[in-house]
């Protein structure tokens, strides 16, 4: 205690030593929990985020993701999310595939599921391990902690870039010199003082491979994405029928899209994921469209138990499968599509109509239309019948 009774503050040397010890401790814990990258930054490192996020929302690039606007203030500023935060630990976990995920697009009877969704939900994998780190760190530091993995309003990619895990590429995703575009991100916010890392420079240069690879031209400019045209958004976030003008470009992608990520030249340094829970399950590498089209709700839930695919529900997933079937040029898929014309979900019925308009010859489709169009009550599905071929 000082002469006036106030608690003494540790000397600068003691404070620095404490920061170093805590910083080393959290890095060691991150490595022990299987995170390939761990860097630390502060809550004030993304001052441009509020204006950029506001411009993104004003342009309606977020589509129907209304939660982005509802959480805009908290999302753009870590101190609005949690006023006491002093340090932000950003971690990255490699989920690199063991082959080019674009190869499956040549197999029109197979369904392409995004690399990140071919096994366990990474949110669960990472959050559990971050909580382990948080508990030990809090006990060691005597500080408060909060952990976030994607589902909270945290701008993880800008924070990860500021911490030096990589940089945001022209496809807006993080790019690492060690792991290319295949990193899951998570964060640990704490009231403890830690040593900060510096940002990573942008190494995209004049390259535009990711922009040119997008099947639906979802990038109005480098470093800017219009979610309304992004296949990941369309197959995961978007409800109801998908815009007719975009269906053909979706190809056989039934959950997400990896094209812009896979096109990045920095992937030449990437490694396949080491975490077994993130390695692709054999039954989700190249599943048959015909088999998946037969899934009812119970079978869907069973097949995708523990997978992020489960979150979109059976109806939206089968809607996506029907688009893939319509793009397949495989007449044998017409029968499983036909069986879905009386499905309870209008988005399923509507896409079944569209798929059959592409798989059947004109005479067979017209016969179906004459027989079934008048029975349809949903106006969107009725419009599919009216549009026909």
SULLINHU-V428865 format. One record per residue. RES is the residue in three letters. SS is DSSP state (@ for helix, = for strand, . for the rest). PHI is phi as a letter, one per 20 degrees, with the letter a starting at -180 (NA if undefined). BURIAL is + if it has 24 or more other ideal C-beta (glycine too) atoms within 12 Angstrom, else -. Layout:
RES&SS&PHI&BURIAL / RES&SS&PHI&BURIAL
This chain:
UNK&.&NA&- / UNK&.&e&- / UNK&.&f&- / UNK&.&e&- / UNK&.&n&- / UNK&.&f&- / UNK&.&f&- / UNK&.&f&- / UNK&.&e&- / UNK&.&f&- / UNK&.&f&- / UNK&@&g&- / UNK&@&f&- / UNK&@&f&- / UNK&@&f&- / UNK&@&f&- / UNK&@&f&- / UNK&@&f&+ / UNK&@&g&+ / UNK&@&f&- / UNK&@&f&- / UNK&@&f&+ / UNK&@&f&+ / UNK&@&f&- / UNK&@&f&+ / UNK&@&f&+ / UNK&@&f&+ / UNK&@&f&- / UNK&@&f&+ / UNK&@&f&+ / UNK&@&f&- / UNK&@&f&- / UNK&.&e&+ / UNK&.&n&+ / UNK&.&e&+ / UNK&.&f&+ / UNK&=&c&+ / UNK&=&b&+ / UNK&=&c&+ / UNK&=&c&+ / UNK&=&b&+ / UNK&.&d&+ / UNK&.&f&+ / UNK&.&d&- / UNK&.&e&+ / UNK&.&c&+ / UNK&.&f&- / UNK&.&e&- / UNK&@&f&+ / UNK&@&g&- / UNK&@&f&- / UNK&@&f&+ / UNK&@&f&+ / UNK&@&f&- / UNK&@&f&- / UNK&@&f&+ / UNK&@&f&+ / UNK&@&f&- / UNK&.&e&- / UNK&.&m&- / UNK&.&f&+ / UNK&.&e&+ / UNK&.&m&+ / UNK&.&e&- / UNK&.&e&+ / UNK&@&f&- / UNK&@&f&- / UNK&@&f&+ / UNK&@&f&- / UNK&@&f&- / UNK&.&d&- / UNK&@&g&+ / UNK&@&f&- / UNK&@&f&+ / UNK&@&f&+ / UNK&@&e&+ / UNK&.&b&+ / UNK&@&g&+ / UNK&@&f&+ / UNK&@&f&- / UNK&@&f&+ / UNK&.&b&+ / UNK&.&f&- / UNK&.&e&- / UNK&.&f&+ / UNK&.&d&+ / UNK&=&c&+ / UNK&=&c&+ / UNK&=&e&+ / UNK&=&d&+ / UNK&=&c&+ / UNK&=&c&+ / UNK&=&c&+ / UNK&=&f&+ / UNK&.&c&+ / UNK&.&g&+ / UNK&.&f&+ / UNK&.&e&- / UNK&.&b&- / UNK&.&f&+ / UNK&@&f&+ / UNK&@&f&+ / UNK&@&f&- / UNK&@&f&+ / UNK&@&f&+ / UNK&@&f&- / UNK&.&d&- / UNK&.&f&+ / UNK&.&e&+ / UNK&=&d&+ / UNK&.&e&+ / UNK&=&e&+ / UNK&=&d&+ / UNK&.&g&+ / UNK&@&g&+ / UNK&@&f&+ / UNK&@&d&+ / UNK&.&e&+ / UNK&.&b&+ / UNK&.&f&+ / UNK&.&f&+ / UNK&@&f&+ / UNK&@&g&+ / UNK&@&f&+ / UNK&@&f&+ / UNK&@&f&+ / UNK&@&f&+ / UNK&@&g&- / UNK&@&f&+ / UNK&@&f&+ / UNK&@&f&- / UNK&@&f&+ / UNK&@&f&+ / UNK&@&g&+ / UNK&@&f&- / UNK&@&f&- / UNK&@&f&+ / UNK&@&f&+ / UNK&@&f&- / UNK&@&f&- / UNK&@&e&+ / UNK&.&m&- / UNK&.&c&+ / UNK&.&e&- / UNK&=&b&+ / UNK&=&c&+ / UNK&=&d&+ / UNK&=&c&+ / UNK&.&c&+ / UNK&.&m&+ / UNK&.&f&- / UNK&.&e&+ / UNK&.&f&+ / UNK&.&c&+ / UNK&.&e&+ / UNK&@&f&+ / UNK&@&f&+ / UNK&@&f&+ / UNK&@&f&+ / UNK&@&f&+ / UNK&@&f&+ / UNK&@&f&+ / UNK&@&e&+ / UNK&.&n&+ / UNK&.&f&+ / UNK&.&r&+ / UNK&=&c&+ / UNK&=&f&+ / UNK&.&f&+ / UNK&.&f&+ / UNK&.&e&+ / UNK&.&m&+ / UNK&.&e&+ / UNK&=&f&+ / UNK&=&c&+ / UNK&=&d&+ / UNK&.&f&+ / UNK&.&e&+ / UNK&.&c&+ / UNK&=&m&+ / UNK&.&e&+ / UNK&.&d&+ / UNK&=&c&+ / UNK&=&e&+ / UNK&=&d&+ / UNK&=&b&+ / UNK&=&b&+ / UNK&=&c&+ / UNK&=&e&+ / UNK&=&b&+ / UNK&.&e&+ / UNK&.&f&+ / UNK&.&e&+ / UNK&.&c&+ / UNK&.&f&+ / UNK&.&e&+ / UNK&.&e&+ / UNK&.&e&- / UNK&.&f&+ / UNK&.&e&+ / UNK&.&f&- / UNK&.&f&- / UNK&.&d&- / UNK&.&f&+ / UNK&.&l&- / UNK&.&e&- / UNK&.&f&- / UNK&.&c&- / UNK&@&g&+ / UNK&@&f&+ / UNK&@&f&+ / UNK&@&f&- / UNK&@&e&+ / UNK&.&f&+ / UNK&.&f&+ / UNK&.&d&+ / UNK&.&l&- / UNK&.&e&+ / UNK&.&d&+ / UNK&.&f&- / UNK&=&a&- / UNK&.&g&- / UNK&.&m&+ / UNK&=&b&- / UNK&.&c&+ / UNK&.&e&+ / UNK&@&g&+ / UNK&@&f&+ / UNK&@&d&+ / UNK&.&e&+ / UNK&@&f&+ / UNK&@&f&+ / UNK&@&f&+ / UNK&@&f&+ / UNK&@&e&+ / UNK&@&d&+ / UNK&@&e&+ / UNK&.&f&+ / UNK&.&e&- / UNK&.&m&+ / UNK&.&f&+ / UNK&.&e&+ / UNK&.&g&- / UNK&@&g&- / UNK&@&f&- / UNK&@&d&+ / UNK&@&f&+ / UNK&@&f&- / UNK&@&f&+ / UNK&@&f&+ / UNK&.&m&+ / UNK&.&d&+ / UNK&=&e&+ / UNK&=&d&+ / UNK&=&b&+ / UNK&.&m&+ / UNK&.&b&+ / UNK&.&d&+ / UNK&@&f&+ / UNK&@&f&+ / UNK&@&f&+ / UNK&@&f&+ / UNK&.&f&+ / UNK&.&f&+ / UNK&@&f&+ / UNK&@&f&+ / UNK&@&f&+ / UNK&@&f&- / UNK&@&e&- / UNK&.&f&+ / UNK&.&c&- / UNK&.&f&- / UNK&.&g&+ / UNK&.&e&- / UNK&.&f&+ / UNK&@&g&- / UNK&@&f&+ / UNK&@&d&+ / UNK&.&f&+ / UNK&.&f&+ / UNK&.&f&- / UNK&@&g&- / UNK&@&f&- / UNK&@&d&+ / UNK&.&f&+ / UNK&.&b&+ / UNK&.&f&+ / UNK&=&f&+ / UNK&@&g&+ / UNK&@&g&+ / UNK&@&f&- / UNK&@&f&+ / UNK&@&f&+ / UNK&.&e&- / UNK&.&f&+ / UNK&.&e&- / UNK&@&f&- / UNK&@&f&- / UNK&@&f&- / UNK&@&f&+ / UNK&@&f&- / UNK&@&f&- / UNK&@&f&+ / UNK&.&d&+ / UNK&.&g&- / UNK&.&n&- / UNK&.&d&+ / UNK&@&f&+ / UNK&@&g&+ / UNK&@&g&+ / UNK&@&f&+ / UNK&@&e&+ / UNK&@&n&- / UNK&@&f&+ / UNK&@&f&+ / UNK&@&f&+ / UNK&@&f&+ / UNK&@&f&+ / UNK&@&g&+ / UNK&@&f&+ / UNK&@&f&+ / UNK&@&f&+ / UNK&@&f&+ / UNK&@&f&+ / UNK&@&f&+ / UNK&@&f&+ / UNK&.&e&+ / UNK&.&f&+ / UNK&.&l&- / UNK&.&d&+ / UNK&@&g&- / UNK&@&f&- / UNK&@&e&+ / UNK&@&f&+ / UNK&@&f&- / UNK&@&f&+ / UNK&@&f&+ / UNK&@&f&+ / UNK&.&f&- / UNK&.&e&+ / UNK&.&f&+ / UNK&.&d&- / UNK&.&f&+ / UNK&.&f&- / UNK&.&e&+ / UNK&@&f&+ / UNK&@&f&+ / UNK&@&f&+ / UNK&@&f&+ / UNK&@&f&+ / UNK&@&f&+ / UNK&@&f&+ / UNK&@&g&+ / UNK&@&f&+ / UNK&@&f&+ / UNK&@&f&+ / UNK&@&f&+ / UNK&@&d&+ / UNK&@&e&+ / UNK&.&e&+ / UNK&.&f&- / UNK&@&g&- / UNK&@&f&- / UNK&@&f&- / UNK&@&f&+ / UNK&@&f&- / UNK&@&f&- / UNK&@&f&+ / UNK&@&f&+ / UNK&@&f&- / UNK&@&f&- / UNK&@&d&- / UNK&@&g&+ / UNK&@&f&- / UNK&@&e&- / UNK&.&e&+ / UNK&.&e&- / UNK&.&f&- / UNK&@&f&- / UNK&@&f&+ / UNK&@&f&+ / UNK&@&g&- / UNK&@&f&- / UNK&@&f&+ / UNK&@&f&+ / UNK&@&f&- / UNK&@&f&- / UNK&.&m&- / UNK&.&e&-
